[in-house]
Amino acid sequence: MKPPPFSYHDPETVADVVGLLGSRENTKLLAGGQSLMPMLNMRFVLPDHVIDLNRVKGLAYIREAGGVLEVGAMTRQRDLEFDDVVRTRCPLMHDAILQVGHRQTRNRGTLGGSLCHLDPSAELVAVATALDATVSVTGAKRRREIAFADFPAGYMTPAIQLDELLTGVRFPLWAQGHGCAFVEFARRHGDFAIVSAAALIEEDGAGRITRASVTVGGTGPAPVRVREVEHAITGNVASDALFRDACESCRKLDAMGDVHAPASYRRHLATVLSRRALEKAHARVK
């Protein structure tokens, strides 16, 4: 199939992109194109204008500053996979990126494109939820920060205005020596996960959990932090029994059913995978 006709724009600055967004109606931004191009070809989206971000300067970077990992919106997923700062300071992201599609799609796919597409099963969307990320967006009149918890406005719909562009993401880093894990269940390697789970924990010298983050993706319109599990394990000595009992609360999550899995199966997967993620994260605490 071929995409519908549209006008193509190839700006080189963020200001040019914002100007085009403000002066053209029915536009789509092209980042890596791994989601947009199939949607164009299948006529799921019918834009009048496509704005290519691949020549825009200053949108691809990875750096650590003040205990925060800063990543540009046009940073390729493949660059995240091989970056030493990501591997050593944000191992949860490195865990997750290895399960994103295949090498060929990671070569083109971008962080910003994945977050704006907001597939509820996408690995990087779950990572941003687990780490309490903040996204930076730029519009015609202002630049603003949005907590990622407030970023999903609906199913596959980010909370940005029509004249705004996502430019970067900030991921708060956990203390050295924390444990983390990202696990998922998919029909085949490289497919979107049916359900995924991300876990981060910090422990004191006695093995008592002092901080925890547990996120489940794929059950609803956006990944969810399972606060009940986090509260249940914090302050207790880590053990398989603790994790098993705490994760039973995932059976009460709101879940959607579709052709891939009924809601009951997604809740079961959330229960099992969150437990496995916690056990793996605990084993990695240093």
Buried (B, 14 or more C-beta within 10 A) or exposed (E): EEBEEBEEBEBEEBEBBBBBBBEBEEBBBBBBBBBBEEBBEEEEBEBEBBBBBBEBEEBBEBEBEEEBBBBBBBBBBBBBBEBEBBBEBBBBBBBBBEBBBEEEBBBBBBBBBBBBBBBBBBBBBBBBBBBBBBBBBBBEEEEEEBEBBEBBEEEBEBBBBEBBBBBBBBBEBBEEEBBBBBBBBBEEEBBBBBBBBBBBBBBEEEEBBEEBBBBBBBBBBBBBBBEBBBEBBBEBEBEEEBBBBBBBBBEEBEBBEEEBBEBEBBBBBBBBBBBBBBBBBBEBBE
